[in-house]
Amino acid sequence: MTVPVRPDGKISTPLVQDLVAIGKDPKTLAKDIEKSLATYIRDPVVTVIVTNFVGPYGEQVRVIGEAAKPQTLPYKQKMTLLDVMIAVGGLTDFANGNAATILRTRENNKQYSVRLKDLVKGGDYSANVEMKPGDIVIIPQSWF
């Protein structure tokens, strides 16, 4: 079965409730599930396969507004705005990319203006900036 890790870092299955998953590798988590299942099943065998990883809440980068695919991304070291825009598929036809902002939650929600249209559609690499964990890219809609 497919089981998501909840925002509190725990998982639940039909026989295993509220097992802490955050901070564990797949092998360790599988062993913990097997221990919990041993109460109900003789010699359980569990395999954990990570299919998607977004990371802890504070380590995510979010893109909202007029991105082709607004989403949450796992933060990676040296991640740039261009990396983020590639991951979300660029801008929609209705985006006002040069009015976009980055909300930096780790700096008391300070906002920085970014020129996404110049970066993505114009190839202006000087508009590229380094992303930080917890950043939110806000892409407004154009009025005309």
N, C-alpha and C positions, 0 to 999 in steps of 0.2 A: 504494500500500500504506500501511497505517497502521503507524507505528513509534513506540514510546514512547521518551522520553528516560530513560535509566537513572539510578539514584541518583548515579552518578559523573559525570553531566552529559554523557554520550556517547550516540551512537546507532550502530546497526549495521543494515545492509541486506545483501542477498545479495552485492553486489559491493563494498560500502563497509563496512569494519570500523572500529569505534572512532573515529568522527569526533566531535570536541568540538562540542556543540550549545549548552551553557549560555553565556549572555551574548550570544548572537547573535540578531539579528532574523531573521524568515523569509526575507527576500531574501538576506541574507548567507549563511545556512545553505544555501539552494538553490544559490547560486554555488559554495560549497565542495563540495557533493555533485556538481555538474556537473563540477568539476575532477577529482574522484576517479573519476568514471565515464568521463571522456574517455580513460582508458587502455583501456577495454573497448568503448566505444560512440562512434561518430562523432557529434559535435555533439549531445550529450545536452541535453534540456530538462527541468528539474526545477521543480516548484512545491511550496512548503511551505505547508501550511495548519495553523495551530494549532487543534486541536479541543478541547483541555482544558488548563488551566494550574493547577498547584498551587503552583508556586514552589519555590525551593531548600529543602532540608530544614529549615534553621534558621528559615525564614520562614513555616512552615506552622502552622496551628492544628489540633489534633486533638481529636476528640470520641469518647470511648469509653464503653462501658457502656450504660445504658438510654435512649439516644436513639433516636428512631424510625428514623433512618438514620445510624448512627455512621460518620464519615468524616474525611478530611483535607481542610482548606479552605485556599485561599491567603490569607495575611494581607493585609489592606487597612488603610491608615491610618484612624484613628478608628473601627475596627471595635469593636463592643460585644458583650457576651454575648448580648444580644437578637438581634443580627444572626446570630450563630453558631447560636442555637437555631432561628431561622427556617429557616436553610439545612439543618439536620439534621432538620427536620420535627417538632420538639418532643420531648416526653417520651413514653415508653411507659406503658402502664397500670400497669406494675410498678416504675416508677422512684420512688426516694426523692429527689426533686428538691431538697428543702431540706437534704439531707446531701451535696450535690455539692461538689466542690472544683475549683479551678484549680491545676494544678501549673505553676509559672512556672520554666521551665528556665533562663532568663537570670538568675535570682536564686538560683542554686545549689539548684534544685528546691524552693523555698519553696512551701508550700501555703496557699491562701486558701479559706475557706469561702464558698460562694455559695448563694443561695436561689432555685433555678431554678423550683420549683413556684410560689412567690409571684410571680416575674417572669412566667412563661409562662402559668400558669393563673389567677393572681389579678390580673394586671395591675399589680403593684407595681413601678413604674419605679425606685424607690429601690434595688431589688435588682440593677439593671443596672450593669455595670462595663466599663471599657475593656479590651480584649484586647491582648496583646503578642505579637510574633512568637515562635514556639516554645511557646506555651501549650498545655497539655493539659487539657481539661475532662473530669473523671471523674464519671460519674453512677452511683451505686450502685443496687442493687436493693433494694426494700423487703422487709422480712421478713414482712410480713402485709398 
